[in-house]
Amino acid sequence: MTHDSALLAGAVLILLAVAIVLFVAFRPRYTDIHVDRRRPRAESNSSMISKLSGVTVAAVERSVGHKSSGPFGRDALGGAGVKLRPSEFIVLMFVASFILGLAGYVLQGWLLAVLFAAMGPVGAKVLVSVRTGRRRAAFEGQLSDMLMSLSGSLRAGHSIAHSMRTASVEMPAPMGEELARIVNEERVGRPVSASMAEVGQRLHCEDFQWLSQAIEINREVGGDLAGVLDHVAETVRERAQIKGQVRALAAEGKFSAYILIALPFFVAIFINLVNPGYMSVLTTTALGWVLITASVVMMSIGSFWISRMVKIEF
């Protein structure tokens, strides 16, 4: 195969992969109806790309199953606010890895292809982690306003279920989404406190777990729940203020850690693109592979040490 034929084949594969990504990402979904109960689409409206993507997603669905755990499970994607099934997300991740690996092979060779292909799973994990952190921070920032809304509604004579239903309509995402889930579970008979405890555990929000415990205690012993919510809201505001101060003090250390970790990789990629022969010594000799392994181990240890230093739990 000539060089021009290889480039043409690579371009065709990239276009096919992009088409599959677009179809999986933007095709209509019916999340409220079980897969087995959905009406199959007409054969005349289906294309080769839709059939291929459907078979791929179905195969991954059978392998993954209905597990909620894992780095790309339902709990992780739900906490990040991703509206895709785990099988669809995994297919998108592998397609992105294939495209990046093919681009790296066309640009440089197998070494850059492997590095670019590894960016798919790593980038997906980073994306889920970043979206989870942002969604968790937004949820904690809206907690005080939600408590005030509940307190006011309770003082007006409404029940806790009706107060949450009202707050789910008034509050923006992600608080509105989680409250709507709690309201839907309460309609089918699940206690409000149990649903709230599950939400707090999934989003790692201790304040919301305390709120569920306060509601459960009030349900058992009685009392002024609106006053309890006012005290909880005051505690949440004070904790949020302290957390903001801690994040501001640790921001410089985190930014320095990001630069120190990413700088060697970007320098290696740049040198490999500018002068491939300069970096080929590391991949063609045994000593080079030993040095690569030692550098990866040392960077892993350093990254873990820095992450422990800048991560403050209270």
LOZA-945132 format. One record per residue (C-alpha): residue number from 1; residue in one letter; x, y, z. Coordinates in nm, 4 decimals. Layout:
# LOZA-945132
{NUM, a, {X, Y, Z}}
...
# end
This chain:
# LOZA-945132
{1, m, {0.0000, 0.0000, 0.0000}}
{2, t, {0.1405, 0.3359, -0.1010}}
{3, h, {0.1582, 0.6403, 0.1200}}
{4, d, {-0.1299, 0.8111, -0.0666}}
{5, s, {-0.3492, 0.5016, -0.0308}}
{6, a, {-0.2761, 0.4856, 0.3410}}
{7, l, {-0.3724, 0.8506, 0.3839}}
{8, l, {-0.6933, 0.7956, 0.1864}}
{9, a, {-0.7851, 0.4912, 0.3937}}
{10, g, {-0.7104, 0.6835, 0.7118}}
{11, a, {-0.9308, 0.9730, 0.6003}}
{12, v, {-1.2188, 0.7341, 0.5204}}
{13, l, {-1.1864, 0.5651, 0.8599}}
{14, i, {-1.1816, 0.9015, 1.0375}}
{15, l, {-1.4977, 1.0136, 0.8544}}
{16, l, {-1.6697, 0.6851, 0.9419}}
{17, a, {-1.5706, 0.7174, 1.3073}}
{18, v, {-1.6939, 1.0767, 1.3210}}
{19, a, {-2.0261, 0.9693, 1.1678}}
{20, i, {-2.0663, 0.6975, 1.4334}}
{21, v, {-1.9836, 0.9461, 1.7088}}
{22, l, {-2.2384, 1.1960, 1.5794}}
{23, f, {-2.5089, 0.9327, 1.5491}}
{24, v, {-2.4534, 0.7872, 1.8976}}
{25, a, {-2.4320, 1.1322, 2.0544}}
{26, f, {-2.7325, 1.2938, 1.8886}}
{27, r, {-2.9757, 1.0123, 1.8061}}
{28, p, {-3.3167, 1.0323, 1.9840}}
{29, r, {-3.3401, 0.8581, 2.3205}}
{30, y, {-3.6390, 0.7413, 2.5178}}
{31, t, {-3.5056, 0.7153, 2.8712}}
{32, d, {-3.8491, 0.6811, 3.0295}}
{33, i, {-3.9310, 0.3582, 2.8424}}
{34, h, {-3.7465, 0.0322, 2.8994}}
{35, v, {-3.5360, -0.0933, 2.6111}}
{36, d, {-3.7362, -0.4138, 2.5732}}
{37, r, {-4.0636, -0.2181, 2.5439}}
{38, r, {-3.9516, 0.0296, 2.2820}}
{39, r, {-4.1070, -0.0004, 1.9391}}
{40, p, {-3.8435, -0.0981, 1.6810}}
{41, r, {-3.7789, 0.1502, 1.4085}}
{42, a, {-3.8780, 0.0798, 1.0526}}
{43, e, {-3.6127, -0.0772, 0.8363}}
{44, s, {-3.6624, 0.1850, 0.5662}}
{45, n, {-3.5544, 0.4633, 0.8008}}
{46, s, {-3.2407, 0.2869, 0.9240}}
{47, s, {-2.9024, 0.3378, 0.7642}}
{48, m, {-2.5837, 0.1375, 0.7660}}
{49, i, {-2.4292, 0.3754, 1.0216}}
{50, s, {-2.7300, 0.3459, 1.2551}}
{51, k, {-2.7234, -0.0338, 1.2302}}
{52, l, {-2.3484, -0.0459, 1.2962}}
{53, s, {-2.3686, 0.1912, 1.5917}}
{54, g, {-2.6731, 0.0084, 1.7321}}
{55, v, {-2.4960, -0.3280, 1.7143}}
{56, t, {-2.1851, -0.1813, 1.8765}}
{57, v, {-2.3784, -0.0207, 2.1627}}
{58, a, {-2.5804, -0.3399, 2.2143}}
{59, a, {-2.2618, -0.5487, 2.2323}}
{60, v, {-2.1097, -0.3141, 2.4885}}
{61, e, {-2.4408, -0.3114, 2.6804}}
{62, r, {-2.4273, -0.6915, 2.7092}}
{63, s, {-2.0682, -0.6765, 2.8354}}
{64, v, {-2.1226, -0.3912, 3.0789}}
{65, g, {-2.4675, -0.4996, 3.1938}}
{66, h, {-2.6578, -0.2856, 3.4416}}
{67, k, {-2.3714, -0.2248, 3.6841}}
{68, s, {-2.3861, 0.1014, 3.8693}}
{69, s, {-2.0285, 0.0961, 3.9970}}
{70, g, {-1.7082, 0.1565, 3.8063}}
{71, p, {-1.5406, 0.4663, 3.6655}}
{72, f, {-1.8015, 0.4890, 3.3862}}
{73, g, {-2.0990, 0.3286, 3.5615}}
{74, r, {-2.4450, 0.4725, 3.6066}}
{75, d, {-2.3584, 0.6296, 3.9406}}
{76, a, {-2.0459, 0.7993, 3.8046}}
{77, l, {-2.2198, 0.9308, 3.4929}}
{78, g, {-2.5256, 1.0340, 3.6922}}
{79, g, {-2.3095, 1.2233, 3.9402}}
{80, a, {-2.1412, 1.4007, 3.6504}}
{81, g, {-2.4736, 1.4909, 3.4887}}
{82, v, {-2.3998, 1.2910, 3.1708}}
{83, k, {-2.7253, 1.1924, 2.9985}}
{84, l, {-2.5770, 0.8870, 2.8267}}
{85, r, {-2.5951, 0.5214, 2.9143}}
{86, p, {-2.2656, 0.3596, 3.0203}}
{87, s, {-2.2544, 0.1571, 2.6997}}
{88, e, {-2.2975, 0.4676, 2.4826}}
{89, f, {-2.0332, 0.6565, 2.6783}}
{90, i, {-1.7859, 0.3677, 2.6473}}
{91, v, {-1.8455, 0.3446, 2.2717}}
{92, l, {-1.7802, 0.7178, 2.2352}}
{93, m, {-1.4641, 0.6829, 2.4422}}
{94, f, {-1.3241, 0.4012, 2.2261}}
{95, v, {-1.4152, 0.5823, 1.9052}}
{96, a, {-1.2336, 0.8922, 2.0314}}
{97, s, {-0.9307, 0.6764, 2.1193}}
{98, f, {-0.9353, 0.5247, 1.7707}}
{99, i, {-0.9524, 0.8644, 1.6027}}
{100, l, {-0.6742, 1.0059, 1.8191}}
{101, g, {-0.4572, 0.6983, 1.7659}}
{102, l, {-0.5070, 0.7134, 1.3897}}
{103, a, {-0.4217, 1.0840, 1.3885}}
{104, g, {-0.1062, 1.0140, 1.5891}}
{105, y, {-0.0029, 0.7369, 1.3508}}
{106, v, {-0.0518, 0.9617, 1.0474}}
{107, l, {0.1448, 1.2446, 1.2095}}
{108, q, {0.4379, 1.0551, 1.3551}}
{109, g, {0.4147, 0.6795, 1.3967}}
{110, w, {0.3229, 0.4067, 1.6393}}
{111, l, {0.4671, 0.5779, 1.9466}}
{112, l, {0.2558, 0.8905, 1.9051}}
{113, a, {-0.0416, 0.6723, 1.8049}}
{114, v, {-0.0237, 0.4850, 2.1368}}
{115, l, {0.0126, 0.8091, 2.3320}}
{116, f, {-0.2822, 0.9712, 2.1538}}
{117, a, {-0.4979, 0.6587, 2.1868}}
{118, a, {-0.4328, 0.6516, 2.5626}}
{119, m, {-0.5687, 1.0051, 2.5826}}
{120, g, {-0.9195, 0.8703, 2.5126}}
{121, p, {-0.9788, 0.6817, 2.8410}}
{122, v, {-0.7712, 0.9307, 3.0379}}
{123, g, {-0.9618, 1.2234, 2.8897}}
{124, a, {-1.2951, 1.0513, 2.9570}}
{125, k, {-1.1991, 0.9926, 3.3199}}
{126, v, {-1.0848, 1.3529, 3.3575}}
{127, l, {-1.4072, 1.4758, 3.1948}}
{128, v, {-1.6236, 1.2738, 3.4338}}
{129, s, {-1.4180, 1.3858, 3.7339}}
{130, v, {-1.4300, 1.7535, 3.6351}}
{131, r, {-1.8035, 1.7474, 3.5643}}
{132, t, {-1.8657, 1.5621, 3.8901}}
{133, g, {-1.6656, 1.8178, 4.0866}}
{134, r, {-1.8419, 2.1109, 3.9226}}
{135, r, {-2.1843, 1.9555, 3.9705}}
{136, r, {-2.1068, 1.8779, 4.3340}}
{137, a, {-1.9848, 2.2328, 4.3950}}
{138, a, {-2.2961, 2.3765, 4.2283}}
{139, f, {-2.5166, 2.1465, 4.4367}}
{140, e, {-2.3503, 2.2571, 4.7595}}
{141, g, {-2.3781, 2.6217, 4.6555}}
{142, q, {-2.7540, 2.5871, 4.6017}}
{143, l, {-2.8148, 2.4010, 4.9278}}
{144, s, {-2.8574, 2.7108, 5.1433}}
{145, d, {-3.1171, 2.8630, 4.9098}}
{146, m, {-3.3010, 2.5319, 4.8928}}
{147, l, {-3.3170, 2.5143, 5.2735}}
{148, m, {-3.4598, 2.8641, 5.2918}}
{149, s, {-3.7205, 2.7700, 5.0311}}
{150, l, {-3.8183, 2.4588, 5.2278}}
{151, s, {-3.8355, 2.6550, 5.5532}}
{152, g, {-4.0621, 2.9195, 5.4024}}
{153, s, {-4.2906, 2.6612, 5.2457}}
{154, l, {-4.3193, 2.4695, 5.5738}}
{155, r, {-4.4089, 2.7882, 5.7604}}
{156, a, {-4.6823, 2.8448, 5.5030}}
{157, g, {-4.8402, 2.5164, 5.6128}}
{158, h, {-4.7257, 2.2800, 5.3383}}
{159, s, {-4.5866, 1.9312, 5.3947}}
{160, i, {-4.2220, 1.8400, 5.3382}}
{161, a, {-4.3120, 1.6486, 5.0195}}
{162, h, {-4.5055, 1.9427, 4.8764}}
{163, s, {-4.2254, 2.1812, 4.9789}}
{164, m, {-3.9688, 1.9713, 4.7935}}
{165, r, {-4.1954, 1.9502, 4.4906}}
{166, t, {-4.2149, 2.3290, 4.4833}}
{167, a, {-3.8400, 2.3659, 4.5337}}
{168, s, {-3.7682, 2.1177, 4.2527}}
{169, v, {-3.9592, 2.3432, 4.0135}}
{170, e, {-3.8049, 2.6682, 4.1351}}
{171, m, {-3.4422, 2.5584, 4.1820}}
{172, p, {-3.2103, 2.5279, 3.8800}}
{173, a, {-2.9979, 2.2226, 3.8040}}
{174, p, {-2.8454, 2.0261, 3.9635}}
{175, m, {-3.0499, 2.0879, 4.2787}}
{176, g, {-3.3782, 2.0888, 4.0859}}
{177, e, {-3.2936, 1.7581, 3.9162}}
{178, e, {-3.2068, 1.5829, 4.2412}}
{179, l, {-3.5144, 1.7165, 4.4194}}
{180, a, {-3.7321, 1.6035, 4.1284}}
{181, r, {-3.5850, 1.2550, 4.1644}}
{182, i, {-3.6605, 1.2586, 4.5378}}
{183, v, {-4.0192, 1.3702, 4.4690}}
{184, n, {-4.0681, 1.0938, 4.2097}}
{185, e, {-3.9371, 0.8312, 4.4502}}
{186, e, {-4.1653, 0.9664, 4.7243}}
{187, r, {-4.4646, 0.9229, 4.4943}}
{188, v, {-4.3966, 0.5503, 4.4624}}
{189, g, {-4.3731, 0.5071, 4.8400}}
{190, r, {-4.0092, 0.5586, 4.9314}}
{191, p, {-3.9418, 0.7748, 5.2398}}
{192, v, {-3.8106, 1.1234, 5.1667}}
{193, s, {-3.5255, 1.0879, 5.4159}}
{194, a, {-3.3999, 0.7666, 5.2507}}
{195, s, {-3.3984, 0.9277, 4.9069}}
{196, m, {-3.2196, 1.2347, 5.0433}}
{197, a, {-2.9575, 1.0178, 5.2153}}
{198, e, {-2.8920, 0.8389, 4.8858}}
{199, v, {-2.8516, 1.1691, 4.7018}}
{200, g, {-2.6113, 1.2981, 4.9661}}
{201, q, {-2.4086, 0.9782, 4.9477}}
{202, r, {-2.3938, 0.9817, 4.5675}}
{203, l, {-2.2842, 1.3460, 4.5555}}
{204, h, {-2.0612, 1.3141, 4.8655}}
{205, c, {-2.2443, 1.6011, 5.0319}}
{206, e, {-2.2364, 1.5615, 5.4102}}
{207, d, {-2.4623, 1.8626, 5.4612}}
{208, f, {-2.7396, 1.6994, 5.2595}}
{209, q, {-2.6992, 1.3777, 5.4576}}
{210, w, {-2.7337, 1.5766, 5.7798}}
{211, l, {-3.0490, 1.7313, 5.6371}}
{212, s, {-3.1958, 1.3864, 5.5710}}
{213, q, {-3.1139, 1.2813, 5.9271}}
{214, a, {-3.2754, 1.5969, 6.0665}}
{215, i, {-3.5937, 1.5302, 5.8672}}
{216, e, {-3.6013, 1.1672, 5.9830}}
{217, i, {-3.5537, 1.2656, 6.3498}}
{218, n, {-3.8247, 1.5306, 6.3194}}
{219, r, {-4.0598, 1.2757, 6.1636}}
{220, e, {-4.0097, 1.0428, 6.4623}}
{221, v, {-4.0130, 1.2886, 6.7537}}
{222, g, {-4.1940, 1.5899, 6.6050}}
{223, g, {-4.1108, 1.9551, 6.6552}}
{224, d, {-4.0577, 2.2703, 6.4512}}
{225, l, {-3.8978, 2.1432, 6.1303}}
{226, a, {-3.8823, 2.4938, 5.9817}}
{227, g, {-3.6684, 2.6117, 6.2733}}
{228, v, {-3.4433, 2.3077, 6.2379}}
{229, l, {-3.3949, 2.3851, 5.8688}}
{230, d, {-3.3027, 2.7440, 5.9559}}
{231, h, {-3.0285, 2.6215, 6.1907}}
{232, v, {-2.9046, 2.3742, 5.9296}}
{233, a, {-2.8993, 2.6504, 5.6660}}
{234, e, {-2.6908, 2.8717, 5.8960}}
{235, t, {-2.4446, 2.5864, 5.9539}}
{236, v, {-2.4254, 2.5179, 5.5801}}
{237, r, {-2.3467, 2.8834, 5.5048}}
{238, e, {-2.0680, 2.8888, 5.7634}}
{239, r, {-1.9180, 2.5656, 5.6274}}
{240, a, {-1.9399, 2.6986, 5.2714}}
{241, q, {-1.7531, 3.0124, 5.3746}}
{242, i, {-1.4744, 2.8083, 5.5340}}
{243, k, {-1.4550, 2.5805, 5.2297}}
{244, g, {-1.4209, 2.8828, 5.0022}}
{245, q, {-1.1302, 3.0154, 5.2075}}
{246, v, {-0.9573, 2.6748, 5.2015}}
{247, r, {-1.0024, 2.6415, 4.8242}}
{248, a, {-0.8584, 2.9879, 4.7697}}
{249, l, {-0.5511, 2.9046, 4.9771}}
{250, a, {-0.4979, 2.5697, 4.8018}}
{251, a, {-0.5582, 2.6982, 4.4463}}
{252, e, {-0.1953, 2.8021, 4.3920}}
{253, g, {-0.0666, 2.4597, 4.4941}}
{254, k, {-0.3138, 2.2806, 4.2655}}
{255, f, {-0.2261, 2.4992, 3.9665}}
{256, s, {0.1459, 2.4403, 4.0239}}
{257, a, {0.0818, 2.0647, 4.0439}}
{258, y, {-0.1049, 2.0667, 3.7124}}
{259, i, {0.1796, 2.2486, 3.5399}}
{260, l, {0.4508, 2.0236, 3.6853}}
{261, i, {0.2642, 1.7080, 3.5859}}
{262, a, {0.1714, 1.8154, 3.2316}}
{263, l, {0.4962, 1.9907, 3.1385}}
{264, p, {0.7140, 1.6766, 3.0775}}
{265, f, {0.4525, 1.5200, 2.8488}}
{266, f, {0.4078, 1.8337, 2.6388}}
{267, v, {0.7846, 1.8828, 2.6136}}
{268, a, {0.8335, 1.5193, 2.5045}}
{269, i, {0.5604, 1.5468, 2.2393}}
{270, f, {0.7005, 1.8762, 2.1092}}
{271, i, {1.0577, 1.7414, 2.0855}}
{272, n, {0.9319, 1.4261, 1.9155}}
{273, l, {0.7493, 1.6326, 1.6536}}
{274, v, {1.0388, 1.8711, 1.5913}}
{275, n, {1.3255, 1.6199, 1.6017}}
{276, p, {1.2069, 1.2563, 1.6039}}
{277, g, {1.5605, 1.1185, 1.6060}}
{278, y, {1.6366, 1.2919, 1.9345}}
{279, m, {1.3630, 1.0991, 2.1196}}
{280, s, {1.4051, 0.7698, 1.9323}}
{281, v, {1.6927, 0.6701, 2.1619}}
{282, l, {1.4454, 0.6212, 2.4460}}
{283, t, {1.2376, 0.3699, 2.2489}}
{284, t, {1.5133, 0.1808, 2.0656}}
{285, t, {1.7436, 0.0927, 2.3568}}
{286, a, {1.6910, -0.1008, 2.6778}}
{287, l, {1.8334, 0.1845, 2.8836}}
{288, g, {1.5788, 0.4222, 2.7296}}
{289, w, {1.2872, 0.2019, 2.8344}}
{290, v, {1.4337, 0.1765, 3.1845}}
{291, l, {1.4520, 0.5554, 3.2011}}
{292, i, {1.0920, 0.5888, 3.0750}}
{293, t, {0.9696, 0.3398, 3.3364}}
{294, a, {1.1629, 0.5127, 3.6130}}
{295, s, {1.0287, 0.8543, 3.5114}}
{296, v, {0.6687, 0.7276, 3.5032}}
{297, v, {0.7058, 0.5730, 3.8488}}
{298, m, {0.8649, 0.8868, 3.9917}}
{299, m, {0.5989, 1.1127, 3.8383}}
{300, s, {0.3229, 0.8880, 3.9754}}
{301, i, {0.4708, 0.9075, 4.3241}}
{302, g, {0.5162, 1.2840, 4.2954}}
{303, s, {0.1630, 1.3348, 4.1629}}
{304, f, {0.0155, 1.1316, 4.4471}}
{305, w, {0.2229, 1.3209, 4.7037}}
{306, i, {0.1211, 1.6616, 4.5661}}
{307, s, {-0.2454, 1.5594, 4.5492}}
{308, r, {-0.2366, 1.4609, 4.9173}}
{309, m, {-0.0736, 1.7924, 5.0080}}
{310, v, {-0.3271, 2.0157, 4.8341}}
{311, k, {-0.6358, 1.8087, 4.9231}}
{312, i, {-0.7691, 1.9281, 5.2567}}
{313, e, {-1.0590, 1.7405, 5.4113}}
{314, f, {-1.2633, 1.8750, 5.7005}}
# end
